[in-house]
């Protein structure tokens, strides 16, 4: 079952790349709650990662975002799943809502305390088929397409993504999306 699920994910990644590059992948932007998506994903991921704690630190006053439900779910899932995979000793994975210098965007982060990314790998991180080369990450499976897809989807939703990382201290991925009105959730 697990192997067939993994193969299905690989095929989905290749199909998504093909759709992105051919311009056939569309997004339907609507006002969404990041908190709702994160809550649903955490309930799924808790059973997959028994040595990890998933924490959400998004204030009630965090704005809604203009995004595609399915695509934003895919973006957050990939980032949180990567955060857990690249924290093989376990630990906390946190999704936080942060203030933005621009009122027109909402910024949230996915942070782990895992392996981290060497500085020379950062410029290549969002390219197709790129995998971070570290001996301690050699048995972590992946296609090298996840972050390429994530960046493409964020771009398609009118947002931007960047990362800060320190080797052996962890990584923080920042996602900025167009913001809607601030509402209580």
Beta strands, then each sheet from edge to edge (+ up, - down):
strand 1: 30-32
strand 2: 52-57
strand 3: 63-67
strand 4: 91-98
strand 5: 105-111
strand 6: 160-166
strand 7: 170-182
sheet 1: 1+ 3- 7+ 5- 4+ 2+
sheet 2: 1+ 3- 7+ 6-
end
